[in-house]
């Protein structure tokens, strides 16, 4: 029995096997990312409650409020990213709306922090405002496209009306 040192040429079945392997690896990676994001959310909530105690102790209340607001907005970003990953497991695609939502919350977080600390230049305000406008436009456009695709898909489905035989 003669065996070859080189593998057999790729066939259609091996291409399908590679796609299935790719899908399994992506699901495992996204699952691992989701576990770490979930742990990060739990740690973030615990730190948020610990910072509430610091709010009562410290004299610098405004700084403590800013830390709490920053942590809450960071948790929102993590929640939006985890929603995107959870949706991937059901639809096997990443939804742009969840990713854009996380981007919007991130930009708003940066704007709020820098405005409160008075550490933002006029040019940066313009740049972040333009970015926020683009992200908002992407969000609106993605929702409109999704709604249009949904109605087009509903129109292509056959109706289940029974036909009358006379």
Backbone as numpy.savetxt, mean C-alpha at the origin, in Angstrom:
# Nx Ny Nz CAx CAy CAz Cx Cy Cz
22.88 -46.64 -19.47 22.04 -45.48 -19.47 22.93 -44.25 -19.47
22.75 -43.44 -20.47 23.59 -42.27 -20.64 22.85 -41.03 -20.13
23.49 -40.29 -19.24 22.88 -39.06 -18.73 23.68 -37.87 -19.24
22.98 -36.83 -19.50 23.61 -35.63 -20.02 23.97 -34.70 -18.87
25.07 -33.99 -19.03 25.46 -33.00 -18.03 24.62 -31.73 -18.14
24.02 -31.54 -19.29 23.24 -30.32 -19.52 21.75 -30.63 -19.40
20.99 -29.69 -18.86 19.55 -29.94 -18.73 18.87 -29.98 -20.09
17.69 -30.59 -20.10 16.91 -30.66 -21.33 16.47 -29.25 -21.73
16.24 -29.05 -23.00 15.78 -27.72 -23.43 14.45 -27.36 -22.78
14.25 -26.07 -22.61 13.02 -25.59 -21.98 11.83 -25.92 -22.86
10.78 -26.37 -22.23 9.53 -26.64 -22.93 8.46 -25.76 -22.32
7.28 -25.83 -22.86 6.17 -24.99 -22.37 5.86 -25.31 -20.91
5.98 -26.58 -20.52 5.67 -26.92 -19.14 6.68 -26.30 -18.18
7.95 -26.23 -18.57 8.93 -25.63 -17.67 8.70 -24.12 -17.55
8.17 -23.51 -18.60 7.84 -22.08 -18.52 6.72 -21.86 -17.52
5.73 -22.75 -17.56 4.63 -22.64 -16.60 5.13 -22.91 -15.19
6.07 -23.84 -15.05 6.63 -24.13 -13.74 7.38 -22.92 -13.20
8.08 -22.20 -14.06 8.81 -21.00 -13.63 7.85 -19.90 -13.19
6.74 -19.75 -13.89 5.75 -18.75 -13.51 5.12 -19.12 -12.17
4.82 -20.40 -11.98 4.25 -20.85 -10.71 5.26 -20.65 -9.58
6.53 -20.94 -9.85 7.58 -20.72 -8.85 7.69 -19.24 -8.51
7.66 -18.40 -9.53 7.72 -16.95 -9.31 6.55 -16.49 -8.45
5.34 -16.97 -8.75 4.17 -16.60 -7.96 4.30 -17.04 -6.51
4.81 -18.25 -6.30 4.99 -18.73 -4.92 6.01 -17.90 -4.16
7.12 -17.57 -4.83 8.16 -16.77 -4.17 7.63 -15.38 -3.84
6.91 -14.76 -4.76 6.34 -13.43 -4.51 5.36 -13.49 -3.35
4.52 -14.52 -3.30 3.57 -14.65 -2.18 4.31 -14.82 -0.85
5.39 -15.60 -0.85 6.16 -15.77 0.39 6.81 -14.46 0.81
7.38 -13.73 -0.14 8.04 -12.46 0.18 7.02 -11.45 0.70
5.88 -11.34 0.01 4.85 -10.40 0.46 4.28 -10.82 1.82
4.16 -12.13 2.04 3.69 -12.62 3.34 4.66 -12.25 4.45
5.95 -12.39 4.17 6.97 -12.02 5.15 6.95 -10.51 5.42
6.80 -9.73 4.35 6.69 -8.28 4.52 5.47 -7.92 5.36
4.36 -8.61 5.13 3.14 -8.35 5.89 3.31 -8.68 7.36
4.04 -9.75 7.66 4.31 -10.10 9.06 5.11 -8.99 9.73
6.16 -8.49 9.06 6.98 -7.44 9.66 6.21 -6.13 9.79
5.38 -5.81 8.82 4.57 -4.58 8.92 3.58 -4.71 10.07
2.98 -5.90 10.24 2.04 -6.11 11.35 2.75 -5.97 12.69
3.94 -6.53 12.80 4.72 -6.36 14.04 5.04 -4.89 14.25
5.41 -4.19 13.18 5.69 -2.75 13.28 4.48 -1.96 13.74
3.29 -2.33 13.26 2.07 -1.64 13.69 1.82 -1.89 15.17
2.00 -3.13 15.62 1.78 -3.44 17.04 2.77 -2.69 17.93
4.04 -2.66 17.52 5.05 -1.93 18.29 4.73 -0.43 18.27
4.30 0.08 17.13 3.95 1.49 17.03 2.79 1.87 17.93
1.78 1.02 18.01 0.64 1.30 18.89 1.08 1.26 20.35
1.93 0.30 20.70 2.44 0.23 22.08 3.23 1.49 22.42
4.10 1.94 21.49 4.87 3.17 21.74 3.96 4.38 21.83
2.89 4.39 21.06 1.94 5.50 21.11 1.32 5.61 22.50
0.94 4.48 23.08 0.37 4.51 24.43 1.42 4.89 25.47
2.66 4.48 25.27 3.72 4.88 26.20 3.98 6.38 26.13
3.88 6.95 24.93 4.08 8.39 24.78 2.95 9.20 25.40
1.79 8.60 25.57 0.70 9.31 26.25 1.08 9.57 27.71
1.81 8.65 28.31 2.31 8.88 29.67 3.31 10.02 29.72
4.17 10.12 28.70 5.13 11.23 28.63 4.43 12.56 28.46
3.27 12.55 27.85 2.52 13.78 27.66 2.11 14.38 29.00
1.81 13.53 29.97 1.42 14.01 31.29 2.63 14.47 32.11
3.78 13.87 31.89 4.97 14.16 32.70 5.71 15.40 32.22
5.93 15.53 30.91 6.76 16.61 30.37 6.05 17.95 30.35
6.88 19.00 30.41 6.35 20.36 30.33 6.16 20.80 28.88
6.92 20.23 27.96 6.85 20.61 26.55 5.71 19.84 25.87
4.50 20.30 26.10 3.31 19.60 25.61 3.24 19.64 24.09
3.59 20.79 23.49 3.47 20.89 22.03 4.40 19.92 21.32
5.59 19.73 21.83 6.51 18.77 21.22 5.97 17.35 21.36
5.39 17.03 22.50 4.82 15.70 22.70 3.62 15.46 21.78
2.80 16.50 21.59 1.69 16.37 20.64 2.21 16.09 19.24
3.28 16.77 18.86 3.84 16.58 17.53 4.37 15.16 17.36
5.00 14.62 18.40 5.47 13.24 18.33 4.31 12.26 18.20
3.24 12.52 18.93 2.07 11.64 18.86 1.43 11.70 17.48
1.28 12.91 16.94 0.70 13.07 15.60 1.58 12.38 14.56
2.89 12.54 14.69 3.82 11.91 13.75 3.70 10.39 13.82
3.60 9.84 15.01 3.49 8.39 15.15 2.16 7.87 14.62
1.08 8.61 14.84 -0.23 8.20 14.32 -0.20 8.18 12.79
0.37 9.22 12.19 0.45 9.27 10.72 1.36 8.17 10.17
2.42 7.85 10.89 3.29 6.74 10.48 2.52 5.42 10.53
1.68 5.25 11.56 0.86 4.05 11.64 -0.13 3.99 10.47
-0.69 5.13 10.08 -1.58 5.15 8.91 -0.85 4.69 7.66
0.40 5.12 7.50 1.18 4.70 6.33 1.38 3.18 6.35
1.74 2.64 7.50 1.93 1.19 7.62 0.63 0.44 7.36
-0.48 0.98 7.83 -1.77 0.33 7.61 -2.12 0.33 6.12
-1.88 1.44 5.43 -2.17 1.49 3.99 -1.29 0.51 3.22
-0.02 0.40 3.60 0.86 -0.56 2.93 0.43 -1.99 3.21
0.00 -2.27 4.43 -0.46 -3.62 4.74 -1.76 -3.94 4.01
-2.64 -2.95 3.84 -3.86 -3.18 3.07 -3.52 -3.54 1.63
-2.51 -2.89 1.08 -2.08 -3.19 -0.28 -1.57 -4.63 -0.38
-0.80 -5.06 0.60 -0.27 -6.42 0.58 -1.37 -7.45 0.78
-2.32 -7.17 1.67 -3.43 -8.10 1.90 -4.27 -8.22 0.62
-4.50 -7.09 -0.05 -5.27 -7.12 -1.29 -4.54 -7.91 -2.38
-3.21 -7.92 -2.34 -2.46 -8.70 -3.33 -2.80 -10.18 -3.23
-3.00 -10.69 -2.01 -3.28 -12.11 -1.85 -4.64 -12.50 -2.43
-5.59 -11.58 -2.47 -6.89 -11.92 -3.05 -6.95 -11.62 -4.54
-6.33 -10.55 -5.01 -6.44 -10.16 -6.42 -5.19 -10.51 -7.23
-4.11 -10.87 -6.57 -2.82 -11.16 -7.22 -2.32 -10.00 -8.07
-2.59 -8.80 -7.59 -2.03 -7.59 -8.19 -2.05 -6.51 -7.13
-1.15 -5.57 -7.28 -1.09 -4.46 -6.33 -2.03 -3.37 -6.81
-2.89 -2.91 -5.93 -3.80 -1.83 -6.28 -3.11 -0.50 -6.09
-3.22 0.32 -7.10 -2.56 1.61 -7.05 -3.19 2.53 -6.00
-4.48 2.37 -5.74 -5.14 3.27 -4.79 -4.52 3.17 -3.40
-4.23 1.95 -2.95 -3.66 1.79 -1.61 -2.25 2.38 -1.54
-1.48 2.18 -2.60 -0.11 2.70 -2.62 -0.12 4.22 -2.68
-1.01 4.78 -3.50 -1.12 6.24 -3.60 -1.63 6.81 -2.28
-2.57 6.12 -1.62 -3.04 6.58 -0.31 -1.89 6.66 0.69
-1.04 5.65 0.69 0.12 5.67 1.59 1.05 6.83 1.24
1.24 7.09 -0.04 2.07 8.23 -0.47 1.48 9.56 -0.05
0.16 9.70 -0.17 -0.50 10.95 0.23 -0.34 11.17 1.73
-0.57 10.12 2.51 -0.42 10.25 3.97 1.02 10.59 4.32
1.99 9.99 3.62 3.40 10.27 3.89 3.73 11.73 3.60
3.28 12.25 2.46 3.56 13.65 2.11 2.87 14.59 3.10
1.63 14.28 3.46 0.93 15.11 4.45 1.66 15.10 5.79
2.16 13.94 6.17 2.92 13.83 7.43 4.14 14.74 7.40
4.89 14.69 6.30 6.09 15.52 6.18 5.73 17.01 6.20
4.68 17.37 5.50 4.27 18.78 5.47 3.88 19.25 6.87
3.08 18.45 7.57 2.64 18.85 8.91 3.80 18.99 9.88
4.73 18.05 9.84 5.87 18.11 10.76 6.73 19.33 10.47
7.05 19.55 9.20 7.93 20.67 8.85 7.26 22.01 9.06
5.97 22.10 8.80 5.27 23.36 9.06 5.23 23.67 10.55
4.99 22.65 11.35 4.92 22.87 12.79 6.27 23.29 13.35
7.34 22.71 12.84 8.68 23.04 13.33 9.26 24.28 12.67
8.54 24.87 11.73 8.99 26.06 10.99 10.33 25.79 10.29
10.48 24.60 9.72 11.72 24.21 9.05 11.46 23.87 7.59
10.63 24.66 6.93 10.31 24.37 5.54 10.47 25.64 4.72
11.13 25.50 3.59 11.33 26.64 2.70 10.14 26.75 1.74
10.01 27.91 1.15 8.90 28.16 0.23 8.98 27.20 -0.97
10.18 26.97 -1.48 10.35 26.08 -2.61 9.91 24.66 -2.27
10.21 24.24 -1.05 9.82 22.90 -0.62 8.31 22.79 -0.48
7.67 23.86 -0.02 6.20 23.87 0.06 5.60 23.71 -1.33
6.15 24.44 -2.30 5.66 24.32 -3.68 5.87 22.91 -4.22
7.05 22.36 -3.98 7.36 21.02 -4.49 6.45 19.96 -3.86
6.27 20.04 -2.54 5.41 19.06 -1.87 3.95 19.25 -2.27
3.54 20.50 -2.51 2.17 20.75 -2.97 1.95 20.17 -4.35
2.94 20.32 -5.24 2.82 19.74 -6.58 2.77 18.21 -6.50
3.60 17.63 -5.63 3.59 16.18 -5.45 2.24 15.72 -4.91
1.70 16.45 -3.96 0.40 16.12 -3.40 -0.70 16.22 -4.46
-0.61 17.23 -5.32 -1.58 17.38 -6.41 -1.50 16.20 -7.37
-0.29 15.79 -7.72 -0.11 14.65 -8.64 -0.63 13.37 -8.00
-0.31 13.14 -6.73 -0.80 11.94 -6.05 -2.32 11.94 -5.94
-2.90 13.10 -5.63 -4.36 13.20 -5.58 -4.99 12.95 -6.94
-4.38 13.46 -8.00 -4.88 13.23 -9.35 -4.79 11.75 -9.72
-3.67 11.11 -9.35 -3.53 9.67 -9.59 -4.60 8.88 -8.85
-4.88 9.29 -7.63 -5.89 8.60 -6.81 -7.27 8.70 -7.46
-7.64 9.91 -7.87 -8.94 10.11 -8.50 -9.01 9.35 -9.82
-7.96 9.42 -10.62 -7.95 8.73 -11.91 -8.02 7.22 -11.74
-7.33 6.69 -10.75 -7.35 5.24 -10.56 -8.73 4.76 -10.11
-9.42 5.55 -9.30 -10.78 5.19 -8.89 -11.72 5.25 -10.09
-11.60 6.28 -10.92 -12.45 6.40 -12.10 -12.22 5.25 -13.08
-10.96 4.90 -13.30 -10.65 3.79 -14.21 -11.18 2.48 -13.64
-11.04 2.27 -12.34 -11.55 1.05 -11.70 -13.06 0.96 -11.86
-13.77 2.07 -11.64 -15.22 2.07 -11.79 -15.62 1.77 -13.23
-14.90 2.34 -14.19 -15.22 2.11 -15.59 -14.97 0.65 -15.96
-13.86 0.08 -15.49 -13.58 -1.33 -15.76 -14.64 -2.22 -15.14
-15.10 -1.86 -13.96 -16.12 -2.64 -13.28 -17.43 -2.64 -14.06
-17.83 -1.47 -14.56 -19.08 -1.41 -15.33 -18.92 -2.12 -16.67
-17.75 -2.01 -17.30 -17.52 -2.71 -18.56 -17.56 -4.22 -18.36
-17.00 -4.69 -17.24 -17.02 -6.12 -16.94 -18.44 -6.58 -16.67
-19.22 -5.76 -15.97 -20.61 -6.13 -15.67 -21.45 -6.18 -16.94
-21.15 -5.32 -17.90 -21.90 -5.30 -19.16 -21.58 -6.50 -20.03
-20.38 -7.05 -19.91 -20.00 -8.19 -20.75 -20.50 -9.52 -20.20
-20.92 -9.55 -18.93 -21.43 -10.79 -18.37 -22.78 -11.11 -18.98
-23.04 -12.38 -19.29 -24.35 -12.73 -19.86 -25.44 -12.60 -18.80
-26.58 -12.17 -19.24 -27.70 -12.06 -18.31 -28.32 -13.43 -18.13
-28.81 -13.68 -16.95 -29.39 -14.98 -16.62 -30.90 -14.94 -16.69
-31.43 -14.29 -17.70 -32.88 -14.25 -17.85 -33.32 -15.49 -18.61
-34.28 -16.21 -18.07 -34.73 -17.42 -18.76 -35.51 -17.05 -20.02
-35.30 -17.81 -21.06 -36.02 -17.54 -22.31 -37.35 -18.29 -22.28
-38.34 -17.66 -22.87 -39.67 -18.27 -22.91 -39.79 -19.14 -24.16
-40.19 -20.35 -23.93 -40.42 -21.26 -25.05 -41.92 -21.43 -25.19
-42.43 -21.13 -26.38 -43.88 -21.25 -26.60 -44.20 -22.32 -27.58
